[in-house]
Amino acid sequence: MSGPASGRAARRAELGAFLRAQRARLRPADVGLVTDLHPGRRRTPGLRREEVAELSGVGLTWYTWLEQGRNVTASAQVIDALAVALRLDDVAHRHLRALAGLVSDRLDSSPDDVRDRLQRLVDASMPNIAAVYDAHLDYVVWNEAYRRLRHDPGTLPVEQRNLLWMMFTQDGGRARLARWEGPARAVLGQFRAAAGRRADDPRFAEIVTGLSAASPRFRQWWTEYPVREFRPATITIEHPVLGPLALEMFQLRPVEHPDLLVVVQIPTSADDRERVAAFLAGRG
């Protein structure tokens, strides 16, 4: 056996090994079970399979097959229930989901918890334009360069403080893009891909409903079902003071918060970088 089939078999074997290791590290008392009256007679290190199955609500046979690396598929509900039963932290939970072949970029981050740290990051990116978005492309933080060169997200109503709302409904932000349609379609495609992976997330539905009513162009493109991942690109903005600026786009994800997106826009020429720096410093 070789190729994709062998890769899936190896992942199933790794899933089984991971479950066994997590089961072995726990004792009955760790999960609220009565400790054995004769602990020296307990032949299984850690929890027994039937105890994990009972705690998670998963059938014993099914759980045994998972540990044995058999060719069975576990739903997200089963995997998440096992994570709770085995007292996994967020890192181990994501690893378990990845081994089970599930989407691992779950919405773990609370932007409020990391906002100050992210603000320091985008401020340190000056004079480059930088902003951080959550999984819905809602703005989390942005720097002064973003505010003065692109658009000020603080002027948007809180429920519309979102990159798509800015691009499809704000004439000022839209006018600064020399060629608007390409970047707008690219952002919409990324948003559509993210929404498809979390079809039950009410925030995605809220954004789609609102923008469909507010923007005929969004409504039309949404029905075409665009799906896209980020591709390196250069965009040009038309700033009312500085004139045209070519910006190279970068997208990054913090390792500790993979559902957040850092977008940095860097002037492509030394001359543009100097003009931007002077403008932001009040010399232009």
N, C-alpha and C positions, 0 to 999 in steps of 0.2 A: 504494500500500500504506500502511495506517495502522493504528493501534491496536497490539494485542499482537504481531501479525506483524512490524510495522516495528520494534518494540522488540527482538524477538529477533534480527532482521537486524542492527540496530545493535550489539547485544552481540556477535554473531559477528564483525562487522567489527572491533570493539575487541579481541576475543580475538586475531584475526590480527595486528593491529598490535602488540599486546603481545608476542606470540611473536617477531615479526620484530625488535623492539627488543631483546629479551633475547638473541636469537641474535647480533645484531650487536655486542653489547658484549663478547662472549667471543672469545678467540683459541684456536687448537688447543692451545697449551701450557697454557692455563688448565684444560683438561679432560683432560689427559694424552695428547693426540694428538701425533704427530710433526709438528713445524713444517715448513711447506712449504720445499723446498730453494730455491725461487725465489719468495720472498714478494711481490716486486713484481708478479708475474704473477697473483696471486690477485685475481680480479675481485669476489668476494663479500666485503663487509666482515664480519668476524667468522666464525662457523661457517657451513658450508654446510648446507642442509636435510638432505642425506643423512647428514651427520655427527650432527646432532641426532637423526635417526631411528635411527641405529645405536646411539648412546649410550643412548637411552631404550627401545630395543626396540620402537618403534612403526613400522609400515609407512611407507615414504617417501610413497606416494600419499596415505595417510590424513593424515599430518602436513602435506603440501602443501595438502590441502583445508582443514585447520584454519587454516593461515596465510592462505588465500584467502577465508576467511569463508563457506565453503559450508555448506549446511544438513546438517551431520552432527553426531552426538552422540558426545562422548567420555566414556568411563567415568571413574570416580574413579581407577582404577588407571592409566589412560593419562595423566591430568592430573598425578597425583602422580609418575609416572615422568618426565614432561617437566620438572617442577619440579626433580627431582634432576639430570637431565641439564644443565639450564640454570643450575644452581648458585643457585637462588633462595633468598633468606632467608625467614623466616616470614611477613613482611608481604607480600612479592611472591607467595609461595605461596598465601596466602589470597586475594589479588586474582585470581590465575589461576583458582582454584576458583570464585570468584564469577562471573567472566566466562564460565566453562563451565557455569554454572547449577547448581553443586553446593553442598551445605550448607557454609557457610564457618566455622561455629563449632566448629572442630575442637578436640580436647582438647590444646591446646598448653601450657597452664600446668602447672608443677610447683608446687603450693602451698607446698612447703617453701622454694622460692626466693624467694617473696614474702611469707611469713608475717609477718615482722617489720613490713614496710611496711603490710600490711593490719591488723595489730594496732594500729598507731598510728592508723589511720583510724577503726576502731570505737571506740577509747578516746577519740578526739577528739569522737565523736558523743555522749558522755555529756552530760546524763543520759538521752538517748534510748536506746532499746533498739536494738542493732545487732549483726549477725552476718554472716559471709561463708560461702558454701557453694560447693562445686565443682559440676561438671556433674551429679553423681549425687545432689546435695543432702546430701553428707557435710559436716559442719561443718569449716571451716578455722580460723576465729577467731571470738571473740565477746567482748563487753565485760561489765563488771560489772553493768550494768543488765540485760542479757539473763540473766545467771546468777541474779540475785536476784529479778527480776520474772517471768520466764518459766520457765526450767528451766536446770539446770547440765549442759551437755553432757559435762563432765569426769567425771560419775558414770556415764556409759554405757561399756560395753566398747568398745574401739577399733573393732572391726568393726561395731558398731551405733551409732556416733557419727554419726547421720544424722537429718535432720529427720523423715523418715517413720517411722523406728523410734521417735523420741521421741513423735510424735503418735499412733501406733497402739498402742504397747505400754506407755508410761509413764503410770501413773494420775495422778501429780502434775502433769505437764505438761498432760495431757488435762483434768483437773479445773479448771484455771485458765481454760479457755475457756468463756465463758458459753454459747455455742452452738457446739459442737464440730464437728458434721457438715459445715456449710458450708465452713469453712476446711480441714478434712481432705480433703474432696472436691476443693477447689481445688488444694491441694498435690499430691494424687495425680494430677490431670489434667495438671499441669505436668510431673511426673515421667514420666508415661506418654508424653507428647509427646517429651520428651528421649530416653527409652529407644527409642522407635520410630525416631528418626533415627540411632541407633547400636546396631542390633540385635545386632551382634557383640561388644559391649563386655561382658566378663565381670563387671564390677562391678555393672552393672544386673541381670544375671541372678542374681547372688549375693544382692542385696537383695530381689528379688522372691521367690526361693525361701525365704529366711529369714522374711520377713514373711508369706508365704502359710501357712507352718507355725505362726507365732506368733499371727496375728491373723485370726480368722474374718471380721471386717468387711473387712479389706484383701483377703482372698482373694475374697470375694464381689464387691466393687467392681472388682477388677482384671479379672475376667471380663467386666464390662460395657464394657471398653475406653474409659474416660474420657480425653478429650483436651481440654486447656484451656491458654490463655495467661493471663498475669497480667492482672487487672483491678483498678484502684484500689478499695480497700475499707477499711472501718473494722471492727475487731473489738473485742470487749469481753472483758477478762480479769477474773477474780475473785481478787484477791490476798488472802492470809490476814491481812495487816496493813493494807493500804491500802483494801481493799474493791474495788468495781468501778472499772476504768479503761478508758476508750475510747481505742483506739490506731489512728491512721491509718497504713496500710501503704504503703511505698515499696520498689520494686525497681529496682536500678541495676546496670550492668555496667561494670567498668573498661575503658577503651578498649584498654589494652595487654594485657588478659587477658579477652577477651569470653566465655570459658567459665565464669568465676567470677561469682557472684551476690551482690550486697550488698543485704541487706534491713534497712531502718530502720523502726522503729515509734515514732511520735511521739504523745504524749498530746494529745488534741484540744482540751482546754480549758486556760486559764491556771491554774486551780485545780489540775487534775490535774498539770500540769507542776511547780508549786510543791511539791505533796505528794510527787511522785516525787523531786525534787531533795533535799528535806529528808530523806526516808527513806534515800536513797543516801549522803547526807552524815552519817548517824547521828543526825539530829535528830528523826526521826519513829519 
